[in-house]
């Protein structure tokens, strides 16, 4: 009974901690849908893969969301046709590269400012590298969830496809351009993405689109957040804390242990620095840094949210590459710097 109560405590704690940030992300996502001109936003984003991934990684300063709130925003960016390097850079870096998390890390490690510096630098490097890697895939529709692909401009989702036939096909309409255009492309190019995603009329009030999208995304993303939080609560209850502490010896094992702990514990990036601080007397600085870099990018409760954007294979590659880069960089810092 005690373990069951502990599991429920963890479950509700995760929900209480994560829901405000998920709501913040949904609000930002809905604001992008209802009030931002998609064409102008896409035009502002750099097309160069390296620069695009770096810019996407830094957008977190404008959208201060954690790993729960960054997913709906990244999904909206992709739906608007933003280059994949930009969206993936934002997806991986936004939970860390934002003023709230940087400030909380500084407060927790005030006597060790190098932790703040290396957390920001490594996150930027890893997010940029992964953004560039995934930008090599020109046809991004093979990486994305089918539902998201249907909401994207056809030319962006599948740039390798042959030009459409001038003859009308099912689901296409003449819009005075001299060429038939699919309904979803017309909605996006016309700047009214709500017409496609929500089934609203083209001239629907922007506030109606805003509220409708909030309800839709909370219903869709909230369910997977609840499921992920339940899995985390079960795992945390089953693994004793003493077992984790016993793995703090050596060089490689502590780094791997803290990465696994970050995966299992799934603490929000706004408070994870204080959790890591509680292990400062037992684990090396490189192991703590691995926790701080890896945790905001990869945790159990974010897997379900990620699957609303990407196909399972893509999510696996994102997490695997992030884990490898985090391990290699923190191990190198342990040997040569920290």
C-alpha positions as CSV (number, residue, x, y, z in Angstrom):
1,X,0.0,0.0,0.0
2,X,2.9,2.3,0.8
3,X,4.5,1.8,-2.6
4,X,1.1,2.3,-4.3
5,X,0.7,5.6,-2.5
6,X,4.2,6.6,-3.5
7,X,3.5,5.7,-7.1
8,X,0.3,7.8,-7.1
9,X,2.3,10.7,-5.5
10,X,4.9,10.5,-8.3
11,X,2.2,10.2,-11.0
12,X,0.3,13.3,-9.8
13,X,3.5,15.2,-9.1
14,X,4.6,14.7,-12.7
15,X,1.2,15.8,-14.0
16,X,1.1,18.9,-11.8
17,X,4.6,19.7,-12.8
18,X,4.2,19.1,-16.6
19,X,0.7,20.2,-17.4
20,X,1.4,24.0,-17.0
21,X,4.2,23.8,-19.5
22,X,2.2,21.6,-21.8
23,X,-0.6,24.2,-21.7
24,X,2.0,26.9,-22.4
25,X,3.2,25.0,-25.4
26,X,-0.3,24.5,-26.7
27,X,-1.1,28.1,-26.2
28,X,2.0,29.1,-28.2
29,X,1.2,26.5,-30.8
30,X,-2.4,27.8,-31.2
31,X,-1.2,31.4,-31.3
32,X,1.1,30.4,-34.2
33,X,-1.8,28.8,-36.0
34,X,-4.3,31.6,-35.4
35,X,-2.3,34.8,-35.4
36,X,1.1,34.3,-37.2
37,X,1.4,34.6,-41.0
38,X,2.8,31.2,-42.0
39,X,4.4,32.4,-45.2
40,X,6.3,35.2,-43.5
41,X,7.5,32.8,-40.7
42,X,8.7,30.3,-43.2
43,X,10.5,33.0,-45.3
44,X,12.4,34.2,-42.2
45,X,13.9,30.8,-41.5
46,X,17.3,30.1,-43.0
47,X,17.5,27.3,-45.6
48,X,21.1,26.4,-44.8
49,X,21.0,23.3,-42.7
50,X,23.7,24.3,-40.2
51,X,22.4,27.9,-39.8
52,X,18.8,26.7,-39.7
53,X,19.5,24.1,-36.9
54,X,21.4,26.7,-34.9
55,X,18.7,29.3,-35.3
56,X,16.1,26.7,-34.4
57,X,18.1,25.8,-31.3
58,X,18.0,29.4,-30.1
59,X,14.3,30.0,-30.7
60,X,13.8,28.7,-27.2
61,X,14.6,32.2,-25.9
62,X,11.4,33.4,-27.6
63,X,9.4,30.3,-26.6
64,X,10.3,29.4,-23.1
65,X,8.8,25.9,-22.9
66,X,10.1,22.7,-21.4
67,X,10.1,19.2,-22.9
68,X,6.3,19.0,-22.6
69,X,5.5,22.3,-24.3
70,X,8.1,22.2,-27.1
71,X,6.4,19.3,-28.9
72,X,3.2,21.1,-30.0
73,X,5.2,24.2,-31.0
74,X,7.6,22.1,-33.1
75,X,4.7,20.3,-34.7
76,X,3.1,23.6,-35.6
77,X,6.4,24.8,-37.1
78,X,6.7,21.7,-39.2
79,X,3.0,22.0,-40.3
80,X,3.8,25.6,-41.4
81,X,6.6,24.3,-43.7
82,X,9.6,25.4,-41.5
83,X,12.7,23.4,-42.6
84,X,13.2,20.2,-40.6
85,X,16.6,21.4,-39.4
86,X,15.0,24.4,-37.7
87,X,12.1,22.4,-36.2
88,X,14.4,19.6,-34.9
89,X,16.9,22.1,-33.5
90,X,14.1,23.8,-31.6
91,X,12.6,20.5,-30.5
92,X,15.8,19.3,-28.9
93,X,17.2,22.6,-27.5
94,X,14.1,24.6,-26.5
95,X,13.7,22.8,-23.1
96,X,17.2,23.9,-22.1
97,X,18.0,27.0,-24.2
98,X,15.4,29.3,-22.6
99,X,15.8,31.9,-19.9
100,X,13.8,30.1,-17.3
101,X,15.9,26.9,-17.4
102,X,19.2,28.8,-17.6
103,X,18.2,30.9,-14.6
104,X,17.1,27.8,-12.5
105,X,20.4,26.1,-13.4
106,X,22.4,29.1,-12.3
107,X,20.5,29.2,-9.0
108,X,21.1,25.5,-8.3
109,X,24.8,25.6,-9.3
110,X,25.7,29.1,-8.3
111,X,29.1,28.0,-7.0
112,X,29.8,26.0,-10.1
113,X,29.0,28.3,-13.1
114,X,30.8,26.0,-15.5
115,X,27.8,23.6,-15.2
116,X,25.5,26.3,-16.6
117,X,28.0,27.1,-19.4
118,X,28.6,23.6,-20.5
119,X,24.9,22.7,-20.3
120,X,24.0,25.5,-22.8
121,X,27.0,24.8,-25.1
122,X,26.5,21.0,-25.3
123,X,22.8,21.4,-25.9
124,X,23.4,23.8,-28.7
125,X,26.0,21.6,-30.3
126,X,23.9,18.4,-30.0
127,X,20.7,20.0,-31.3
128,X,22.5,21.6,-34.2
129,X,24.3,18.4,-35.2
130,X,21.2,16.3,-35.1
131,X,19.2,19.0,-37.0
132,X,21.8,18.9,-39.7
133,X,21.8,15.1,-39.8
134,X,18.0,14.9,-40.3
135,X,18.1,17.7,-42.8
136,X,19.9,15.3,-45.2
137,X,16.6,13.5,-45.7
138,X,14.9,15.6,-48.4
139,X,11.5,13.9,-48.3
140,X,10.6,14.6,-44.6
141,X,7.2,12.9,-45.0
142,X,8.9,9.6,-44.4
143,X,10.0,10.8,-40.9
144,X,6.8,12.4,-39.8
145,X,3.5,11.2,-38.5
146,X,1.0,10.7,-41.3
147,X,-1.5,13.0,-39.7
148,X,1.1,15.8,-39.6
149,X,2.2,15.1,-43.2
150,X,-1.4,15.6,-44.3
151,X,-1.4,19.1,-42.7
152,X,1.7,20.2,-44.5
153,X,2.1,21.9,-47.9
154,X,2.4,19.1,-50.5
155,X,5.6,20.6,-52.0
156,X,7.3,20.7,-48.6
157,X,6.1,17.3,-47.4
158,X,7.2,15.5,-50.6
159,X,9.5,17.7,-52.6
160,X,10.6,14.7,-54.7
161,X,7.2,14.1,-56.2
162,X,6.5,15.0,-59.9
163,X,4.5,18.1,-60.6
164,X,0.8,17.6,-60.4
165,X,-1.2,16.9,-63.5
166,X,-3.1,19.9,-64.9
167,X,-6.2,17.7,-64.8
168,X,-8.4,17.9,-61.8
169,X,-8.1,14.9,-59.4
170,X,-10.1,14.0,-56.4
171,X,-9.8,16.6,-53.7
172,X,-8.4,19.4,-55.9
173,X,-9.9,22.7,-56.9
174,X,-9.3,25.6,-59.3
175,X,-8.6,28.7,-57.3
176,X,-8.0,31.2,-60.1
177,X,-4.3,30.3,-60.5
178,X,-4.7,28.4,-63.7
179,X,-3.6,25.2,-62.0
180,X,-5.5,22.8,-59.8
181,X,-4.5,22.8,-56.1
182,X,-5.1,20.3,-53.4
183,X,-7.4,21.6,-50.6
184,X,-4.7,21.2,-47.9
185,X,-2.2,23.2,-50.0
186,X,-4.7,25.9,-50.6
187,X,-5.4,26.2,-46.9
188,X,-1.7,26.5,-46.0
189,X,-0.7,28.7,-48.8
190,X,-3.6,31.0,-48.1
191,X,-2.4,31.5,-44.5
192,X,-5.5,29.9,-43.0
193,X,-4.2,26.6,-41.6
194,X,-7.2,26.3,-39.4
195,X,-9.3,25.6,-42.4
196,X,-7.5,22.3,-42.9
197,X,-6.6,21.3,-39.3
198,X,-9.9,22.2,-37.6
199,X,-12.4,22.0,-40.4
200,X,-13.4,25.7,-39.9
201,X,-14.5,28.0,-42.7
202,X,-11.9,30.2,-44.3
203,X,-13.2,33.4,-42.7
204,X,-13.6,32.0,-39.2
205,X,-12.7,34.4,-36.4
206,X,-9.1,33.9,-35.3
207,X,-10.1,33.6,-31.7
208,X,-12.4,30.7,-32.6
209,X,-9.5,29.0,-34.4
210,X,-7.3,29.7,-31.4
211,X,-9.7,28.1,-28.9
212,X,-10.6,25.2,-31.1
213,X,-7.0,24.3,-31.6
214,X,-6.3,24.5,-27.8
215,X,-9.1,22.0,-27.1
216,X,-7.9,19.7,-29.9
217,X,-4.3,19.6,-28.9
218,X,-5.0,19.2,-25.1
219,X,-7.2,16.3,-25.9
220,X,-4.6,14.7,-28.1
221,X,-1.4,15.4,-26.2
222,X,-2.8,15.3,-22.7
223,X,-3.7,11.6,-23.1
224,X,-0.2,10.5,-24.0
225,X,1.2,12.7,-21.2
226,X,-0.9,10.9,-18.7
227,X,0.2,7.5,-20.0
228,X,3.9,8.5,-19.9
229,X,3.6,9.8,-16.4
230,X,2.0,6.5,-15.3
231,X,4.9,4.6,-16.8
232,X,7.4,6.8,-15.0
233,X,5.7,6.4,-11.7
234,X,5.7,2.6,-12.0
235,X,9.5,2.5,-12.8
236,X,10.5,4.9,-10.1
237,X,8.6,2.9,-7.5
238,X,10.2,-0.4,-8.6
239,X,13.8,0.8,-8.6
240,X,15.2,1.6,-5.1
241,X,17.2,4.8,-4.7
242,X,20.1,2.8,-3.0
243,X,20.6,0.9,-6.2
244,X,21.1,4.1,-8.2
245,X,23.6,5.5,-5.6
246,X,25.7,2.3,-5.7
247,X,26.4,3.0,-9.4
248,X,28.2,6.4,-8.7
249,X,31.7,4.9,-8.8
250,X,34.1,5.1,-11.8
251,X,34.1,7.2,-14.9
252,X,31.8,5.7,-17.5
253,X,29.2,4.0,-15.2
254,X,28.2,7.3,-13.4
255,X,27.5,9.0,-16.8
256,X,25.4,6.1,-18.1
257,X,23.6,5.9,-14.7
258,X,22.7,9.6,-14.7
259,X,21.5,9.4,-18.3
260,X,19.3,6.4,-17.5
261,X,18.1,8.3,-14.4
262,X,17.2,11.3,-16.5
263,X,15.2,9.0,-18.8
264,X,13.3,7.3,-16.0
265,X,12.7,10.2,-13.6
266,X,11.5,12.6,-16.4
267,X,11.7,15.7,-14.3
268,X,10.8,19.0,-16.0
269,X,13.8,20.9,-17.2
270,X,12.8,24.0,-15.2
271,X,13.5,22.1,-12.0
272,X,15.8,19.3,-13.0
273,X,18.9,21.2,-11.9
274,X,17.8,21.1,-8.3
275,X,17.2,17.3,-8.6
276,X,20.7,16.9,-10.0
277,X,22.2,19.0,-7.2
278,X,21.0,16.5,-4.7
279,X,23.4,14.0,-6.3
280,X,26.4,16.4,-6.4
281,X,28.1,14.8,-3.5
282,X,28.0,11.3,-5.0
283,X,28.3,11.8,-8.8
284,X,31.0,13.5,-10.9
285,X,30.4,16.8,-12.6
286,X,30.4,15.1,-16.0
287,X,27.7,12.6,-14.8
288,X,25.5,15.5,-13.5
289,X,26.0,17.3,-16.8
290,X,24.9,14.2,-18.7
291,X,21.7,14.3,-16.7
292,X,21.1,18.0,-17.4
293,X,21.8,17.7,-21.1
294,X,20.1,14.4,-21.8
295,X,17.1,14.6,-19.6
296,X,15.3,17.6,-21.2
297,X,15.7,16.0,-24.6
298,X,14.8,12.4,-23.9
299,X,12.5,11.1,-21.2
300,X,9.7,8.6,-21.0
301,X,6.8,11.0,-20.7
302,X,7.9,12.8,-23.9
303,X,8.0,9.7,-26.0
304,X,4.3,9.7,-26.5
305,X,4.3,13.4,-27.4
306,X,7.2,12.8,-29.9
307,X,5.1,10.0,-31.5
308,X,2.5,12.6,-32.3
309,X,5.1,14.3,-34.6
310,X,7.4,11.6,-35.9
311,X,7.2,8.0,-36.9
312,X,8.5,5.5,-34.2
313,X,11.7,4.8,-36.2
314,X,12.5,8.5,-36.3
315,X,11.9,8.9,-32.6
316,X,14.3,6.0,-31.9
317,X,17.0,7.6,-34.1
318,X,16.5,11.0,-32.4
319,X,16.9,9.5,-29.0
320,X,19.8,7.1,-29.9
321,X,21.9,9.8,-31.6
322,X,21.2,12.2,-28.7
323,X,22.3,9.6,-26.2
324,X,25.5,8.8,-28.1
325,X,26.5,12.5,-28.5
326,X,25.7,13.2,-24.8
327,X,27.8,10.3,-23.6
328,X,30.8,11.2,-25.9
329,X,30.8,14.9,-25.1
330,X,30.4,14.5,-21.3
331,X,33.0,11.7,-21.3
332,X,35.4,14.0,-23.2
333,X,34.8,16.9,-20.7
334,X,35.4,14.5,-17.8
335,X,38.8,13.5,-19.3
336,X,40.0,16.8,-20.5
337,X,38.1,19.6,-18.7
338,X,36.0,18.8,-15.7
